[in-house]
Every structure is written in structure tokens, then in C-alpha cells.
Amino acid sequence: MKLRELMTTDVITIGSDAPLKEAARRMVEAGISGLPVTDEAGKLIGIITEADFVKREANRRAKRRARLLRWLDPTGVPGSYQTVGDAMTEEVLSLEADADHTLAARLMQQANIKRIPVLSQDGRLAGLVSRRDLLRVFARSDAEIRDEIADHVMVEVLWIDPKRVEVVCDDGNVILTGQLDTRSDASLLAELAGRVDGVVSVRDRLTWEIDNTRLAMVPPPPVSHR
């Protein structure tokens, strides 16, 4: 599934020249742990997270852990870190809206992050995809999964009559039963069914009339020159 189908487009952002107190206030009020930082054109230039507050405080007082609520008190903000630009992380992992959700999941796991900004082709912030958004892919109903396999994979992609195959889906576990013309059709159906969003496993009970994977290549007849 493309990120444009999953991402949250109503994203709270902040500018780099905003006070750190303002960033803390927005994060506390919205119940979030990070804010994308954008310039006047809407392009992503960084991100400010709860971890950045903790890091800055740790540098100032090694044995004391910062909390966002404490930063709402202006006396608790270190003098050298007064703006979002002073504390934000500039190197931000981001993806384009047409990227697949599997890539986002892999990046989140590798980088141990909870969200990834999604950009338009011109670099503007288009949305934000979180771990919770990705879970929606695996929360698809069995009926949705079954319909996509029958209507899209079989009919639109492989041109297979859906009456020839019974598709059963239980908690994302798919069972394919039926007979097709060729072994390659059966293999392709099982493979493509496994790629459908929300599918956990595929049990292939398909049979075929012709094993076209073993057909010998017959050379063309020799050309007679007379």
C-alpha cells in the first residue's frame, strides 16, 4: 500500500525560529512526541522530538532527566538553546508519498523511530506516517482481503475466472483451492496473493491441467534451401 493512502495529512508543524517553549506546548497539548520543522515554503528542514529535549537537558545536567512539562517553564530552558532550530535534528529520514508501506516499516525498525515524514516531489511536507498508521494495513478485514484477491489479482491481473478458485481467508490466513489451466498460473496466483496487504500466510491447494514449467523447448524445423 502506498504511503499516500496511509499517512496523516493534518500534521502539526513548527518553524525553526519558534521558541522551544512553544514546541513543548504544542507537543503536550496534542499528545505527540515530535514535530516536523518546516520553512516558510513548507519544506521539511528538521524535526524536534521529546528525545531532543532530553538530550539537551542531559548535556546541561547529566544526572537530571528533562520532561516536556518542565520546559513550559521559561526558567527551565537553557540559555544557549532558546529556539527550535537550536535543538532540532536536521538529518531526518523521509519518504515520498508513492513509497510502499513495507519500506516505511523497515526504516522505522532499522532506525528505531516511531514516525516518518512524507514528502511531495518538490520536497514539501505532505504528511506523516506512524507505526499506528502502518498497523492499519494488517487490520484489514478478511472480506477485504478475499475481495482483492478475487477481483483484482485473479480478474484484473491474471485474467482468471474467479469461479475456478475458492478463496478462504481467516485472520489473514488465505487458502486457495481449485484447478487452473497451467502450473505457472497457480504459482503466480499463490505468489501474488501473498503480496496482498493484510495477508499473513497463503496455503496453496491449487491443481493444474498442464505443467507448462516442464515443457521441452522444441527447435524450429530446419529451413530448406533449394
VENMOUR-V861218 format. One record per pair of residues at least 24 apart in sequence whose C-alpha atoms are under 7 Angstrom apart, sorted by the first residue. I is the first residue (numbers start at 1). J is the second residue. D is the distance in whole Angstrom. If there is no record, write none. Layout:
I/J/D ; I/J/D
This chain:
1/100/6 ; 1/101/6 ; 1/197/7 ; 2/97/7 ; 2/98/5 ; 2/99/6 ; 2/100/5 ; 2/101/6 ; 3/97/5 ; 3/98/6 ; 3/99/6 ; 3/100/6 ; 3/101/6 ; 4/97/5 ; 4/98/6 ; 6/129/7 ; 6/133/6 ; 7/127/6 ; 7/128/5 ; 7/129/5 ; 7/133/7 ; 8/127/5 ; 8/128/5 ; 8/129/6 ; 9/126/6 ; 9/127/4 ; 9/128/7 ; 10/127/7 ; 11/127/6 ; 11/128/7 ; 13/37/6 ; 13/38/7 ; 14/38/6 ; 15/39/6 ; 16/83/7 ; 16/84/5 ; 16/85/4 ; 17/83/6 ; 17/84/6 ; 17/85/6 ; 18/83/5 ; 18/84/6 ; 19/82/6 ; 19/83/4 ; 19/84/6 ; 20/82/6 ; 20/83/5 ; 20/84/5 ; 21/71/6 ; 21/72/5 ; 21/74/7 ; 24/68/6 ; 24/71/7 ; 24/72/6 ; 25/72/6 ; 42/124/5 ; 42/125/6 ; 43/123/6 ; 43/124/4 ; 43/125/6 ; 44/123/7 ; 44/124/6 ; 44/125/6 ; 45/90/6 ; 46/88/6 ; 46/89/5 ; 46/90/4 ; 46/91/7 ; 46/92/6 ; 47/88/6 ; 47/89/5 ; 47/90/7 ; 47/92/7 ; 48/84/7 ; 48/88/5 ; 48/89/6 ; 52/87/6 ; 52/88/7 ; 94/118/6 ; 94/119/7 ; 95/119/6 ; 96/120/6 ; 96/121/7 ; 101/134/7 ; 137/197/6 ; 137/198/6 ; 138/197/7 ; 138/198/4 ; 139/198/7 ; 140/198/6 ; 142/169/5 ; 142/170/6 ; 142/171/6 ; 142/172/6 ; 145/198/7 ; 149/193/6 ; 153/192/7 ; 172/198/6 ; 172/199/5 ; 172/200/5 ; 172/201/7 ; 173/199/6 ; 173/200/5 ; 173/201/5 ; 173/202/6 ; 174/201/6 ; 174/202/5 ; 174/203/6 ; 175/202/6 ; 175/203/5 ; 175/204/6 ; 176/203/6 ; 176/204/5 ; 176/205/6 ; 176/206/6 ; 177/204/7 ; 177/205/5 ; 177/206/5 ; 178/206/5 ; 178/207/6 ; 179/206/6 ; 179/207/5 ; 179/208/5 ; 180/207/6 ; 180/208/5 ; 180/209/7 ; 181/208/5 ; 181/209/5 ; 181/210/6 ; 182/208/5 ; 182/209/6 ; 182/210/5 ; 182/211/6 ; 182/212/6 ; 183/208/5 ; 183/210/6 ; 183/211/5 ; 183/212/6 ; 183/213/7 ; 184/212/7 ; 184/213/7
